[in-house]
Amino acid sequence: MLTLRPVEPRLTDWRERMFRRFEPPASLKLAEWAEANIVLPAGQNARSGTFRNWPYMREILDAIGAPSPRYVTLMKPSRVGFTKALMIAIGATVMIDPCAIGLLVPVDDDARDYATDEIEPLFESSPGLRGLMISGRVEGRNTLTRKRFVGGASLKILSARAPRNLRRHDFKALYCDEIDAMEITSEGDPLLIAEKRTLTHGDRKIVRGSTPTEEDVSLIERAYNESDMRIYEIPCPHCQEFFELLWEMIQWPDGAPDQATAFCPKCGCEIEERLKPRMVEEGRWRPQRPEIVDHRGYRLNTLVSLLPNAAWPTLAEEYVKAKRGGPAELQVFTNLTLGKTWKTSINRLSAEVLAGRVEPIGLERIPEEIVLLTAGADVQDDRIEVCVVGWPVAGAPCVLAHVIIDGNTLEEQTWRDFDAFLMTRWRHPHGWEIKIDGTAIDSGGHEGRTQKVYDFAGVRLHRRIYAIRSVGGARPIWTRAQRIKSGKTARLFILAHDQIKTAVMELLSAEPFDVEGHPNPHALRVSDELPAQWFDQVTGEVRRVKYVRNRPVIEFAPKRRGQQVEALDALCYAWGVRQSPAVKAIDLRARAARQPAPPTPPGAPAPPPAPRRGSPASWAQKFNE
């Protein structure tokens, strides 16, 4: 008779362990999976160690990780953790549902930063992800921005600046970060091209997030308006009613932003900062368009962030500082803190209204608060038009002069006259002399004039005289010097055309007085010595939004055929050079602290008078003699 020997317990344990390896992962929502599997690397995160969800990010993470909806959009400020959410989604996809993943970012530097600063450290610090990334090159496929994983998943981090690369790839999951910073190129709209690469997958996932920019051109606002438009509501600790916390609900005593609190729009009760954590923890997302089922959109602002530097008093102090800095800084606060698009009214300005705001100021009547001068030069075939702008320690600048230096700009004499003007010194009301501290010269000429600008600026770089080119699209206002082929000393600097012209036109259109009759420190002051055509030229363009391949793009168009705008361009260059590192490094407070020249003692011989400087009109007449 055959008898069966009992299975040894050791073999039974081994068999059970082996079978468990083939069990599918537990069915977890992405937010739960993240808290169970993600460990944030030390030194790179405000909260390193085991991942803990922010309350408002839980539903967003779950929506990103779920098969439905197909589209997820987040219009966000900074300091809310969206980039980390994308990294978690990539990790979960690699581990649970291996597939082809695409991560689209604005520029090449962003792609490299994501790889080295976010993805690689996360996969190394999280035990569940460690070992899944295949290191080194495998058949030439693994590079800094191309990753392959155990199980068959792949990740390609692509720059929107090179949309041609998108045409060669296919993705099931597409994650797009900071889409408002992506530009249309000659290859087309990179966002649209990337989305087309997911069409072969019936279960594709497309996630888009960004800080908004300007009204009418913000892609993230447009995407959010196509979604179910969810808002995050928190309960009032007094009346228990839910509401979306907006900036209009933050208040503080005059001159004391460090005492900022919120108030409930339902019952009007004051809410202190210390109550925010519990309110945010009990918050909820509410769709405003529940009939939209395949596209979830989320809108956030920093007011519900639980980071220490997002406390209401801190944000109130940031707002006060931004308000002092003018429209450009206020737009940054609106975009990055409030997560809202910036609204502008620059197209309402007319030459007649601007001409009615002139003041008795100029290069011979410099206001005493002005401590720095910059110049912008627009080079034409037969003249150089120069705008001189004065800058105080705080507040808006003053347009002090617009000088036209006539002469063929291919001839050396014209450039010598221009150089003589740039070396002029004027008497400051406090008795010391002031000169032009930075000059931007447009190099976009023809017939050898570009080379003339390079030659002139290259040897005068030590005087902060720069050859510049104005370029449209989303970019930094002032880009570091680039060596060019023409000349050993030549450098070319890039100015952000759209941002600078928008800021200048905002200053021009600002009302000179507020509702209480006080002077507006952010309304551009203009000299009464400016010629009549200057006012026509600086108001000669309108800012429009046109659609290129169904994508909104800012453009500045002349108001009428043949409209001249050299004065506006020169003013923009003078504004732009103020943002250069060398000019920004000048200590304006030290200049403002200069003491007036001492009075002459009785009986002492009078000092020789300062050489008389000609007016802008006399300068132009002199150069024509």
Secondary structure by P-SEA (a helix, b strand, c coil): ccccccccaaaaaaaaaaaaaacccccccaaaaaaacbbbbcccccccccccccccaaaaaaaaacccccbbbbbccccccaaaaaaaaaaaaacccccbbbbbcccaaaaaaaaccccaaaaaaccccccccccccccccccccccccccbbbbbbcccccccccccccccbbbbcccccccccccccaaaaaaaaaccccbbbbbbbbccccccccaaaaaaaaccbbbbbbbcccccbbbbbcccccccccccccccccccccccccccccaaaaaaaabbbbbcccccccbbbbbbcccccccccccaaaaaaaaaaaaaacaaaaaaaaaccccbbbbbccccccaaaaaaaccccccccccccccbbbbbbbbcccbbbbbbbbbccccccccccccccccccccaaaaaaaaaaaabbbbccccccccccbbbbbcccccaaaaaaaaaaaaaccccccbbbbbbcccccccccccccccccbbbbbcaaaaaaaaaaaaaaccccccccccccccbbbbccccaaaaaaaacbbbbbbbcccbbbbbbbbcccccccaaaaaaaaaaaaaaccccccccaaaaaaccccccccccccccccccccccaaaaaaaaac
